[in-house]
């Protein structure tokens, strides 16, 4: 989950989902990939969420270290956010 930085532009905010949408076609370990903006029902929520499913921990780690994933993080996500929260869990 992310909170946008106060100075994040509309272009930066739009670029994040556009870049994320490319990843399932580039990273074979991704089994399901959903993301989107908070709909504003409750105050205090994060602004954006990514939910990704993988077969196992090793698949997740390959995704996390994949050059395209790292590029999106470095070039598009980190410059536009002020806060991040993450959880990895097994079903």
VOTORFI-41918 format. One record per residue (C-alpha): residue number from 1; residue in three letters; x, y, z. Coordinates in steps of 0.05 Angstrom, whole numbers, padded with zeros to 5 digits. Layout:
# residues N
<r num="NUM" residu="ALA" x="X" y="Y" z="Z"/>
...
***
This chain:
# residues 91
<r num="1" residu="UNK" x="00000" y="00000" z="00000"/>
<r num="2" residu="UNK" x="00024" y="00070" z="-00015"/>
<r num="3" residu="UNK" x="00008" y="00141" z="00005"/>
<r num="4" residu="UNK" x="00023" y="00191" z="-00049"/>
<r num="5" residu="UNK" x="00073" y="00246" z="-00032"/>
<r num="6" residu="UNK" x="00042" y="00315" z="-00027"/>
<r num="7" residu="UNK" x="00084" y="00338" z="-00087"/>
<r num="8" residu="UNK" x="00068" y="00277" z="-00131"/>
<r num="9" residu="UNK" x="00040" y="00302" z="-00197"/>
<r num="10" residu="UNK" x="-00021" y="00274" z="-00231"/>
<r num="11" residu="UNK" x="00026" y="00248" z="-00285"/>
<r num="12" residu="UNK" x="00067" y="00210" z="-00233"/>
<r num="13" residu="UNK" x="00004" y="00181" z="-00202"/>
<r num="14" residu="UNK" x="-00022" y="00158" z="-00269"/>
<r num="15" residu="UNK" x="00045" y="00128" z="-00289"/>
<r num="16" residu="UNK" x="00048" y="00080" z="-00230"/>
<r num="17" residu="UNK" x="-00011" y="00036" z="-00252"/>
<r num="18" residu="UNK" x="00011" y="00040" z="-00324"/>
<r num="19" residu="UNK" x="00079" y="00013" z="-00306"/>
<r num="20" residu="UNK" x="00051" y="-00039" z="-00258"/>
<r num="21" residu="UNK" x="00005" y="-00065" z="-00313"/>
<r num="22" residu="UNK" x="00066" y="-00084" z="-00355"/>
<r num="23" residu="UNK" x="00096" y="-00130" z="-00301"/>
<r num="24" residu="UNK" x="00052" y="-00192" z="-00308"/>
<r num="25" residu="UNK" x="00073" y="-00198" z="-00381"/>
<r num="26" residu="UNK" x="00146" y="-00192" z="-00363"/>
<r num="27" residu="UNK" x="00152" y="-00232" z="-00298"/>
<r num="28" residu="UNK" x="00128" y="-00303" z="-00305"/>
<r num="29" residu="UNK" x="00126" y="-00316" z="-00230"/>
<r num="30" residu="UNK" x="00065" y="-00271" z="-00222"/>
<r num="31" residu="UNK" x="00001" y="-00313" z="-00217"/>
<r num="32" residu="UNK" x="-00049" y="-00257" z="-00203"/>
<r num="33" residu="UNK" x="-00037" y="-00182" z="-00200"/>
<r num="34" residu="UNK" x="-00088" y="-00130" z="-00179"/>
<r num="35" residu="UNK" x="-00078" y="-00057" z="-00161"/>
<r num="36" residu="UNK" x="-00118" y="00006" z="-00155"/>
<r num="37" residu="UNK" x="-00134" y="00071" z="-00119"/>
<r num="38" residu="UNK" x="-00171" y="00076" z="-00054"/>
<r num="39" residu="UNK" x="-00244" y="00093" z="-00067"/>
<r num="40" residu="UNK" x="-00248" y="00141" z="-00008"/>
<r num="41" residu="UNK" x="-00299" y="00106" z="00036"/>
<r num="42" residu="UNK" x="-00259" y="00113" z="00100"/>
<r num="43" residu="UNK" x="-00213" y="00170" z="00121"/>
<r num="44" residu="UNK" x="-00141" y="00153" z="00136"/>
<r num="45" residu="UNK" x="-00132" y="00097" z="00085"/>
<r num="46" residu="UNK" x="-00072" y="00090" z="00041"/>
<r num="47" residu="UNK" x="-00081" y="00119" z="-00029"/>
<r num="48" residu="UNK" x="-00062" y="00059" z="-00072"/>
<r num="49" residu="UNK" x="-00055" y="-00017" z="-00064"/>
<r num="50" residu="UNK" x="-00020" y="-00074" z="-00101"/>
<r num="51" residu="UNK" x="-00040" y="-00146" z="-00089"/>
<r num="52" residu="UNK" x="00002" y="-00200" z="-00121"/>
<r num="53" residu="UNK" x="-00002" y="-00276" z="-00117"/>
<r num="54" residu="UNK" x="00055" y="-00324" z="-00127"/>
<r num="55" residu="UNK" x="00063" y="-00400" z="-00124"/>
<r num="56" residu="UNK" x="00113" y="-00398" z="-00067"/>
<r num="57" residu="UNK" x="00163" y="-00355" z="-00029"/>
<r num="58" residu="UNK" x="00218" y="-00367" z="-00081"/>
<r num="59" residu="UNK" x="00173" y="-00342" z="-00136"/>
<r num="60" residu="UNK" x="00158" y="-00279" z="-00096"/>
<r num="61" residu="UNK" x="00232" y="-00267" z="-00084"/>
<r num="62" residu="UNK" x="00248" y="-00274" z="-00158"/>
<r num="63" residu="UNK" x="00193" y="-00222" z="-00172"/>
<r num="64" residu="UNK" x="00219" y="-00176" z="-00117"/>
<r num="65" residu="UNK" x="00289" y="-00178" z="-00147"/>
<r num="66" residu="UNK" x="00268" y="-00177" z="-00220"/>
<r num="67" residu="UNK" x="00301" y="-00119" z="-00258"/>
<r num="68" residu="UNK" x="00235" y="-00093" z="-00286"/>
<r num="69" residu="UNK" x="00202" y="-00094" z="-00217"/>
<r num="70" residu="UNK" x="00261" y="-00057" z="-00188"/>
<r num="71" residu="UNK" x="00259" y="-00006" z="-00246"/>
<r num="72" residu="UNK" x="00186" y="00010" z="-00233"/>
<r num="73" residu="UNK" x="00200" y="00018" z="-00159"/>
<r num="74" residu="UNK" x="00261" y="00062" z="-00169"/>
<r num="75" residu="UNK" x="00236" y="00105" z="-00227"/>
<r num="76" residu="UNK" x="00161" y="00111" z="-00214"/>
<r num="77" residu="UNK" x="00138" y="00089" z="-00145"/>
<r num="78" residu="UNK" x="00190" y="00113" z="-00095"/>
<r num="79" residu="UNK" x="00194" y="00184" z="-00124"/>
<r num="80" residu="UNK" x="00118" y="00192" z="-00118"/>
<r num="81" residu="UNK" x="00103" y="00164" z="-00048"/>
<r num="82" residu="UNK" x="00110" y="00187" z="00023"/>
<r num="83" residu="UNK" x="00092" y="00121" z="00058"/>
<r num="84" residu="UNK" x="00090" y="00047" z="00043"/>
<r num="85" residu="UNK" x="00064" y="-00014" z="00080"/>
<r num="86" residu="UNK" x="00073" y="-00086" z="00058"/>
<r num="87" residu="UNK" x="00053" y="-00156" z="00082"/>
<r num="88" residu="UNK" x="00071" y="-00224" z="00054"/>
<r num="89" residu="UNK" x="00028" y="-00282" z="00077"/>
<r num="90" residu="UNK" x="00013" y="-00354" z="00058"/>
<r num="91" residu="UNK" x="-00056" y="-00383" z="00048"/>
***
